[in-house]
Amino acid sequence: MSQVSKHVQWCIKKAENEIKECKSLGKKQKHRGLLKVDLDDNEAKKHLAKAEHNLVGITRFNEIGFSDWSMSAGFYCIYHCFLAIAAKFGYESR
């Protein structure tokens, strides 16, 4: 098993353990890992729409003199692209 595969498995196990812990404590389910979920093209499309929205923001921030905010919009653009890829392959991340 490659190092990347091991890390993905570690992230999945982390999420499972955190959800079990929340259930045992009677808390709302939260996790900071990867969950294997059903493939969801609609969720992937939502993330891509959000990424496109942030991409427009990068340009607009520059146009109105707030180019320092472009970096934040760029981060979230990339973040939502990765969430779209994860959703397309049946994973959820938080």
C-alpha positions in Angstrom: 0.0 0.0 0.0 1.4 3.4 -1.0 2.0 6.2 1.5 -0.9 8.2 0.0 -3.3 5.2 0.3 -2.2 4.8 3.9 -3.0 8.4 4.6 -6.4 8.2 3.0 -7.2 5.2 5.1 -6.0 7.1 8.2 -8.3 10.0 7.3 -11.3 7.6 6.9 -10.6 5.9 10.2 -10.2 9.3 11.9 -13.7 10.4 10.7 -15.2 7.1 11.7 -13.7 7.3 15.2 -14.8 10.9 15.7 -18.4 10.1 14.6 -18.5 7.1 17.0 -17.2 9.4 19.8 -19.9 12.0 19.1 -22.6 9.3 19.1 -21.4 7.9 22.4 -21.5 11.3 24.0 -24.9 12.2 22.5 -23.4 15.0 20.4 -24.1 16.1 16.9 -22.0 14.1 14.4 -18.8 15.9 13.5 -15.6 14.7 11.9 -12.3 16.1 10.6 -11.5 13.4 8.1 -12.9 11.6 5.1 -16.2 9.7 5.0 -17.0 7.3 2.2 -20.4 8.3 1.0 -22.5 7.6 -2.1 -21.3 9.2 -5.4 -23.0 12.6 -5.7 -22.7 14.4 -9.0 -25.1 17.1 -7.7 -22.9 17.8 -4.7 -19.8 18.0 -7.0 -21.6 20.5 -9.2 -22.5 22.6 -6.2 -18.9 22.7 -5.2 -17.8 23.6 -8.8 -20.4 26.4 -8.8 -19.0 27.8 -5.6 -15.4 27.5 -7.0 -16.5 29.5 -10.1 -18.1 32.1 -7.8 -14.8 32.5 -5.9 -12.9 32.7 -9.2 -15.0 35.6 -10.2 -14.4 37.1 -6.8 -10.6 37.0 -7.4 -11.0 39.2 -10.5 -13.6 41.6 -8.9 -11.5 42.1 -5.8 -8.6 43.2 -7.9 -10.8 45.5 -10.0 -12.1 47.4 -6.9 -8.8 47.7 -5.2 -9.1 44.8 -2.7 -6.5 42.6 -4.2 -5.5 41.4 -0.8 -8.8 39.5 -0.6 -8.0 37.7 -3.8 -5.8 35.3 -2.0 -8.6 34.2 0.3 -11.0 33.8 -2.7 -8.2 31.8 -4.5 -7.9 29.4 -1.5 -11.6 28.8 -1.4 -11.7 28.3 -5.1 -9.1 25.5 -4.9 -10.8 24.1 -1.8 -14.1 23.7 -3.5 -12.5 22.2 -6.5 -11.0 19.5 -4.2 -14.4 19.0 -2.5 -16.0 18.5 -5.9 -13.4 15.9 -6.8 -14.0 14.1 -3.5 -17.8 14.1 -4.0 -17.4 12.8 -7.5 -15.5 9.8 -6.2 -17.8 9.2 -3.2 -16.0 11.0 -0.3 -17.0 13.8 2.0 -14.5 16.0 3.8 -14.9 18.6 6.5 
